[in-house]
Amino acid sequence: MRYKVILHGNSLNWQDIKTILFSDEVTITPKFSKRFDKSYNDLQRHIKQNKTIYGVNTGFGRLSDVRIEPDKILSLQINLLRSHATSVGKLLPKKASRLMLVLRINSLLNGFSAVSRDLIDALCYIINKGITPVIPIKGSVGASGDLSPLAHMALVVIGEGKVEFKGKFCETSELFKNFAIEQYQLKPKEGVALINGMQFTLAYLFDNLLQLEKILTLSELTASMTVDALKCSRKPFHDVVVKSRPTEGAQTVCRNILEYLEGSQILKSHETEQCPKVQDQYSIRCIPQIHGVVRDVFNDCLRTCLSEANSTTDNPLISEAGEIISAGNFHGQLIAQRADSMRIAVSTLTNIIERRIDSLVNPTMNDLPPFLSNHPGLHNGMMTVQILAASLAAANRVLSSPASNQTIPTTGGKEDIVSMAPASVEMLAHMIENCWYALSCELICACEALEYRRPLKSSPVCENLHKFVRKNVGRLKADRSLSTEIEALTRQIKSYSF
């Protein structure tokens, strides 16, 4: 099925973003405004009047005081793209690379960038034909935008750089030649308009937020299973909790946990007995407060990213009155600090997951067999699964250190304070991978713990999740290596729609 997304500069929503990330079968259709054409015409008028315009007839960065001869201004744009395409390392995921291109189109359509309709058409042609720019992820400091990664993207428009097409990597020039695709000829300012902005970091962050949205749901499902397996109280999720401290995230978590536990025989059994426990440990009792704040940070980050997706971030801008405005919308500080906050939240989430795993296997914390072993001493059970989770939590603590204050001046001091937003998002990607593994560890331990509550059953929701896990990880009747099974379960939960 092919999806159609109509872009007109300020209309992208979360569902649009997910559609673009989920499917390669997306047609992008631009919708031009009068403002779009006016800004382009205003720029041409200023050029004819021989006015000094940054990035049009001047050099860049520290070289902005160098005036460029009129017959060299088109070469200037091409030189900019070639010189700035210096990124290295592993590649941006294909779906994020496609989104990056869409975000750039959407930004230009706002009508502040003074680019031509021809450029928009060329960009849309690339994405609609399934041509994906190859973007190495290391090379941007998030200052004048993502200059280097965006230059790799922009080179494809003029028939240079590398692309992925139908599952194969090749030189853009080779692809264009084989399919008789015409190279686009850049007009004044269009090179700088293509690479000023944070679309690389934003696309990478959106890709991570898509995973995090699923993690938030799965982490609450898994926590519900652990709550039941440990015979914990559901009072921490009572209405009075969120009424007395009404935060959006906590309200969502309480509602979800109670729904997931509905119909549990285990829960009913110990609520009607004289339960000796007065209060559960924080990793259970404070699930609404801790998971809730992760949801709040996620929602705040998503709102910021959607605002950025519909903004114009290049320099200079063309006002409605036709005035050339040099400013700093390209700076990535806002995204950097939101990504930093998201990383701290993911670290917190990994911490509480690890603590619940310890509660499941630690004989001092429950009435279950030590380390969920059916022959403690001879068998070690889930002992090292908790060790794995501890290593993942520790790694995420290290990776949660802020990047947004790690500025290093560039371009001879002209860009004297930079955001390091791309570094923050790259670390977030590593942390999400660790969090997926930690969730698998909790799922495995919670499922094993439920076996010791038989013949009582958990809720229908938790029992369905238990069946899903058992398709990948069997009951631990004797010690065995769980490495392959943890990997398999992690792959499954990443792809499963919870």
C-alpha positions in Angstrom: 0.0 0.0 0.0 1.4 3.4 -0.9 0.8 6.3 1.5 0.5 9.9 0.4 1.8 12.8 2.5 1.1 16.4 1.4 3.7 18.8 2.6 3.1 22.6 2.9 5.6 23.6 5.5 3.8 23.5 8.9 1.5 20.5 8.9 3.5 17.4 9.8 2.2 15.5 12.8 3.3 12.4 14.7 1.2 10.1 12.5 2.8 11.6 9.4 6.3 11.0 10.8 5.4 7.4 11.8 4.0 6.8 8.3 7.2 7.9 6.7 9.3 5.9 9.1 7.2 2.7 8.8 6.9 2.5 5.1 9.0 2.9 2.0 5.8 3.2 0.0 5.3 6.9 0.6 4.5 9.6 -2.0 5.5 13.1 -1.1 3.4 15.9 -2.7 4.4 19.6 -2.1 1.9 22.3 -1.8 3.3 25.7 -2.7 2.2 29.0 -1.2 2.3 32.6 -2.6 4.9 33.3 0.1 7.1 30.6 -1.2 7.3 32.2 -4.7 7.6 35.7 -3.3 10.7 34.9 -1.2 12.4 33.4 -4.3 11.6 36.5 -6.4 12.7 38.8 -3.6 16.1 37.1 -3.5 16.6 37.4 -7.2 15.8 41.1 -7.0 18.4 41.6 -4.3 21.0 39.7 -6.3 20.3 41.9 -9.4 20.8 45.0 -7.1 24.3 43.5 -6.2 23.5 43.6 -2.4 25.8 41.6 -0.1 23.9 38.5 0.9 25.5 35.9 3.2 26.0 32.5 1.5 24.9 33.9 -1.8 27.7 36.2 -2.8 29.9 35.8 0.3 32.0 33.0 1.8 30.9 31.0 4.8 31.7 31.0 8.5 34.9 32.9 9.2 35.1 33.6 5.4 31.8 35.5 5.4 33.6 38.8 4.8 35.0 37.5 1.4 32.9 38.8 -1.5 32.3 36.3 -4.3 32.3 37.5 -8.0 28.9 37.3 -9.7 30.1 34.7 -12.2 31.2 32.4 -9.3 28.0 32.4 -7.1 26.7 29.2 -8.6 30.0 27.4 -8.1 30.0 28.6 -4.5 26.9 26.5 -3.8 28.4 23.4 -5.3 31.7 23.9 -3.5 29.8 24.3 -0.2 28.2 20.9 -0.6 31.4 19.1 -1.7 33.6 20.6 1.1 31.1 19.9 3.9 30.4 16.3 3.1 33.0 14.9 5.5 30.9 12.6 7.8 32.1 9.2 8.7 31.1 6.1 10.6 28.0 3.8 10.5 25.1 4.9 8.4 21.9 6.6 9.4 19.1 4.0 9.2 17.4 4.1 5.8 14.0 5.1 7.2 15.6 8.0 9.1 17.5 9.1 6.0 14.3 9.3 4.0 12.6 11.2 6.8 15.6 13.6 6.9 14.9 14.4 3.2 11.2 14.9 3.9 11.9 17.2 6.8 14.2 19.3 4.7 11.5 19.7 2.0 8.9 20.6 4.6 11.2 23.3 6.1 11.9 24.9 2.7 8.2 25.0 1.9 7.5 27.5 4.6 8.7 30.3 2.2 11.5 31.9 4.2 14.3 30.2 2.4 14.0 31.7 -1.1 14.5 28.5 -3.0 12.9 27.6 -6.3 10.0 25.2 -7.1 12.5 23.3 -9.2 14.6 22.4 -6.2 11.5 21.1 -4.3 10.5 19.1 -7.3 13.9 17.6 -7.5 13.9 16.6 -3.8 10.4 15.1 -4.1 11.5 13.2 -7.2 14.3 11.5 -5.3 12.2 10.3 -2.4 9.2 9.3 -4.6 11.5 7.1 -6.8 12.8 5.3 -3.7 16.3 6.8 -3.8 17.8 7.1 -0.4 20.9 9.2 0.4 23.6 7.4 2.3 24.3 9.5 5.4 27.2 8.6 7.8 26.2 9.7 11.3 29.5 11.2 12.7 30.4 14.7 11.6 27.9 17.3 12.9 28.2 19.5 16.0 24.6 20.9 15.6 25.7 24.5 15.2 24.9 25.9 11.8 22.6 23.0 11.6 23.8 19.5 10.6 26.1 20.9 7.9 28.0 17.7 7.0 25.2 15.1 7.1 22.9 17.4 5.1 25.7 18.0 2.6 25.8 14.3 2.0 22.1 14.4 1.4 22.3 17.5 -0.8 25.0 16.0 -3.0 22.6 13.4 -4.2 20.4 16.2 -5.7 23.2 17.2 -8.0 24.1 13.7 -8.9 27.0 13.2 -6.6 27.6 11.2 -3.3 26.2 7.8 -2.6 22.7 6.3 -2.4 20.8 3.2 -1.6 18.4 2.0 -4.3 16.4 -1.2 -4.2 18.6 -2.6 -1.5 21.9 -1.9 -3.2 24.4 0.8 -2.6 25.9 2.7 -5.5 27.3 6.1 -6.6 24.6 8.6 -7.4 26.2 9.4 -10.7 26.0 5.8 -11.7 22.3 5.5 -10.8 21.5 8.8 -12.6 23.3 7.6 -15.7 21.6 4.2 -15.7 18.1 5.6 -15.3 18.6 8.8 -17.3 18.0 11.0 -14.3 18.9 14.6 -14.8 21.3 16.3 -12.3 19.8 19.3 -10.7 21.6 22.7 -11.3 21.7 24.6 -8.0 20.5 28.2 -8.0 21.8 31.0 -5.8 21.4 30.2 -2.0 20.1 26.7 -2.6 23.2 25.0 -1.4 23.2 26.8 1.9 19.4 26.4 2.2 19.8 22.6 1.9 22.4 22.2 4.7 21.4 24.9 7.2 19.2 23.1 9.8 18.8 20.2 12.1 17.0 17.7 9.9 19.6 15.0 10.3 19.5 15.1 14.1 15.7 15.5 14.1 15.2 12.5 11.8 17.5 10.4 14.0 15.7 11.5 17.1 12.3 10.8 15.6 13.5 7.3 14.8 14.5 6.8 18.4 11.2 8.3 19.7 9.3 5.8 17.6 11.2 3.0 19.5 10.7 4.7 22.8 6.9 4.9 22.3 6.8 1.1 22.1 9.2 0.8 25.0 6.9 2.9 27.2 4.0 0.5 26.5 6.0 -2.7 26.9 7.7 -1.5 30.1 4.3 -1.0 31.7 3.1 -4.4 30.5 6.3 -6.0 31.9 6.0 -4.1 35.2 2.4 -5.4 35.5 3.6 -8.9 35.2 6.3 -8.4 37.8 3.8 -6.8 40.2 1.6 -9.9 39.9 4.5 -12.4 40.1 5.7 -10.8 43.3 2.2 -10.6 44.8 2.4 -6.9 45.2 -0.4 -4.5 46.0 -2.3 -2.5 43.4 -3.0 0.3 45.8 -0.1 2.4 44.5 -2.1 2.7 41.3 -5.3 3.9 43.0 -7.2 6.9 41.8 -6.4 8.9 44.9 -2.7 8.7 43.9 -3.1 10.6 40.7 -5.8 12.9 42.1 -3.5 14.0 44.9 -0.6 14.6 42.5 -2.1 15.0 39.0 0.6 14.6 36.4 -0.2 13.4 32.9 2.4 10.6 32.8 1.4 9.2 36.2 -2.2 9.2 35.3 -1.5 7.2 32.1 0.7 4.7 33.9 -1.8 4.1 36.7 -4.6 3.6 34.2 -2.6 1.2 32.1 -1.3 -0.9 35.0 -4.7 -1.4 36.5 -6.1 -2.3 33.1 -3.3 -4.8 32.5 -3.8 -6.5 35.9 -7.6 -6.8 35.6 -8.8 -10.3 36.1 -5.7 -11.7 37.8 -6.3 -14.7 40.0 -2.9 -14.1 41.7 -3.8 -10.6 42.7 -7.2 -11.7 44.0 -5.7 -14.5 46.1 -3.4 -12.4 48.2 -5.7 -9.4 48.5 -8.2 -11.6 50.2 -5.6 -13.3 52.4 -3.9 -11.7 55.4 -0.9 -10.4 53.5 2.1 -9.9 55.7 3.6 -7.1 53.5 2.9 -3.5 54.6 4.4 -1.7 51.6 6.2 -2.8 48.5 9.7 -1.6 47.5 10.0 1.7 45.5 10.6 -0.1 42.2 7.0 -1.3 42.5 5.3 1.3 44.6 6.7 4.2 42.6 6.0 2.9 39.1 3.5 5.7 38.5 5.9 8.4 39.6 9.0 7.0 37.8 7.5 5.5 34.6 5.2 8.5 34.6 8.0 11.1 34.4 9.6 9.2 31.6 6.3 9.5 29.7 6.2 13.2 30.5 9.7 13.8 29.2 8.9 11.8 26.1 5.8 13.9 25.4 7.7 17.1 25.9 10.5 15.9 23.6 8.0 14.9 21.0 6.2 18.2 21.1 9.5 20.0 20.6 10.5 17.8 17.7 7.1 18.3 15.9 7.5 22.0 16.3 11.0 21.8 14.8 9.8 19.6 12.0 7.4 22.4 10.9 9.9 25.3 11.3 12.4 27.0 9.0 16.0 26.6 10.2 18.3 28.0 7.5 20.1 31.3 7.2 19.6 33.9 6.0 15.8 34.2 6.0 13.7 36.3 3.7 11.0 38.2 5.6 7.5 38.9 4.2 8.6 42.4 3.3 11.5 40.9 1.3 14.2 41.8 3.8 17.3 39.6 4.2 17.6 38.5 7.8 20.8 36.8 9.2 20.0 34.9 12.4 20.5 31.6 14.1 17.4 29.3 13.7 19.8 26.6 12.6 21.2 26.2 16.1 20.4 22.9 17.7 20.5 23.8 21.4 16.8 23.1 21.9 17.0 19.7 20.4 20.2 18.9 22.3 18.7 19.7 25.7 15.5 17.8 24.9 17.6 14.8 23.8 19.7 15.1 27.0 16.5 15.0 29.1 15.3 12.0 27.2 18.6 10.2 27.8 18.3 10.9 31.6 14.8 9.5 31.5 15.8 6.4 29.6 18.6 5.8 32.2 16.0 6.1 35.0 13.8 3.6 33.2 16.6 1.2 32.8 17.4 1.6 36.5 13.9 0.7 37.7 13.7 -2.2 35.3 17.0 -3.6 36.8 15.7 -3.1 40.3 12.6 -5.1 39.6 14.7 -7.9 38.1 16.6 -8.0 41.4 13.3 -8.1 43.3 12.3 -11.2 41.2 15.6 -13.1 41.7 16.9 -11.9 45.1 15.7 -14.4 47.8 15.8 -11.6 50.4 13.1 -9.7 48.4 10.4 -12.3 47.8 9.0 -15.7 48.7 10.2 -17.3 45.4 13.0 -19.8 45.0 16.5 -18.1 45.1 17.3 -16.8 41.6 14.2 -18.5 40.3 16.1 -21.8 40.3 14.3 -25.1 40.9 17.4 -26.5 42.4 19.2 -23.6 44.2 22.9 -24.2 44.6 23.3 -26.8 42.0 21.5 -24.5 39.5 22.2 -20.8 39.4 18.9 -19.9 37.7 18.5 -16.3 36.7 21.4 -15.0 38.7 23.4 -13.7 35.7 20.4 -12.3 34.0 20.3 -9.7 36.8 24.0 -9.2 36.3 23.4 -8.5 32.6 20.7 -6.0 33.5 23.0 -4.3 36.0 25.7 -3.9 33.3 23.1 -2.4 31.0 21.8 0.0 33.6 25.4 1.1 34.5 26.2 1.7 30.8 23.1 3.9 30.4 24.1 5.9 33.5 27.4 6.7 31.8 25.7 7.5 28.5 23.2 9.9 30.2 25.9 12.5 30.8 24.8 15.8 29.1 26.1 16.7 25.7 24.4 20.1 25.3 27.0 21.9 27.4 30.0 20.3 25.7 30.6 23.1 23.2 33.8 23.2 21.1 34.2 26.3 18.8 34.4 25.7 15.1 35.1 27.5 11.8 37.8 29.7 13.2 35.7 30.8 16.1 32.8 32.1 14.1 30.6 29.3 15.4 31.9 29.8 18.9 29.2 27.9 20.8 27.7 24.7 19.4 25.0 22.4 20.6 26.4 18.8 20.2 22.8 17.7 19.6 23.8 14.9 17.2 26.1 13.4 19.8 23.3 13.4 22.3 20.9 11.5 19.9 23.7 9.1 19.0 24.1 8.2 22.6 20.3 7.9 23.0 20.3 5.3 20.3 22.8 3.2 22.2 20.8 3.6 25.4 17.6 2.5 23.8 19.3 -0.6 22.6 20.4 -1.3 26.2 16.9 -0.7 27.4 15.4 -3.2 25.0 17.8 -5.8 26.4 16.9 -4.9 30.0 13.2 -5.3 29.2 13.9 -8.7 27.8 15.6 -9.7 31.0 12.7 -8.5 33.1 10.2 -10.3 30.8 12.1 -13.6 31.1 12.4 -13.4 34.9 8.7 -12.3 35.4 7.6 -15.2 33.2 9.7 -17.6 35.2 8.3 -16.2 38.5 4.7 -16.7 37.3 5.5 -20.4 36.9 5.9 -20.7 40.7 2.4 -19.1 41.2 0.7 -21.9 39.3 -2.1 -23.1 39.2 -3.1 -19.5 39.8 -3.1 -17.4 36.6 -2.2 -13.8 36.1 -4.5 -11.4 34.2 -5.5 -12.2 30.6 -3.2 -9.5 29.3 -0.2 -10.8 31.3 -0.9 -14.4 30.3 -0.9 -13.4 26.7 2.4 -11.7 27.1 3.7 -14.8 28.9 2.7 -17.0 25.9 4.5 -14.6 23.6 7.7 -14.9 25.6 7.5 -18.6 25.8 7.6 -18.9 22.0 11.1 -17.5 22.3 12.3 -18.5 25.8 11.4 -21.9 27.4 11.0 -22.6 31.1 14.3 -22.8 32.9 14.2 -26.3 34.2 18.0 -26.5 34.4 20.9 -24.1 33.8 21.6 -23.2 30.2 23.0 -20.3 28.2 20.3 -17.7 27.7 22.3 -15.4 25.5 20.7 -16.6 22.2 17.2 -16.6 23.6 17.6 -13.0 25.0 18.8 -11.9 21.6 15.8 -13.6 19.9 13.3 -12.2 22.4 14.7 -8.7 22.0 14.3 -8.9 18.2 10.8 -10.1 18.6 9.7 -7.3 21.1 11.2 -4.7 18.9 9.1 -5.8 15.9 5.9 -6.7 17.8 3.0 -4.3 17.9 2.0 -4.1 21.6 
